[in-house]
């Protein structure tokens, strides 16, 4: 929904490690009316987004504000639901599902994805099973719990960026790999869409698919930038 601009001046006030943004004399809050209490590094980005508004507000051009209000309105005090969602995705993680139908694709994906599984095993002693069949393989619940425990202490802002990456890529393992700087945002996109990009090189693409991938790449980049900014606080 596009809204009209109704203020003249945007200001940013620093209070200890947080930043408060004002539209004229009114504090910028979440859509549900909650104070944002933004980490200062994030408040600087949100401030720029609101300062660049001309006549109308376009939410899709304000990713830092979007992640911030999601954290405050949808995640704060609801972290258990987020953890349950992450656990569900990890149980069916992209990295754990590989087909042997196409030998060339299988060898490519095996070389690309297997190092992430080895890393999470060596670094965190999380032993997950790769599924090569059509039917799901049930993962050991203790191993899943060990993985999920790695993110249990995230604050609501970090959950906002991280859970979005996991949902976009269908991979908790890749999200964790990005956080631990095993891959950058560009590699994250390429690895998450590796199977699709491999097929495109062989068979080509279409305009609808190109637009979809472009939007996914944009969202992955924004979520990664949000998390990178949080880590600087």
PyMOL commands that set and color helices and strands:
alter all, ss='L'
color gray80, all
select helices_A, chain A and resi 40-51+59-61+63-75+79-91+94-96+103-124+141-149+156-169+172-179+185-192+194-203+207-230
alter helices_A, ss='H'
color red, helices_A
select strands_A, chain A and resi 3-4+10-15+18-23+26-27+38-39+56-57
alter strands_A, ss='S'
color yellow, strands_A
deselect
rebuild
show_as cartoon
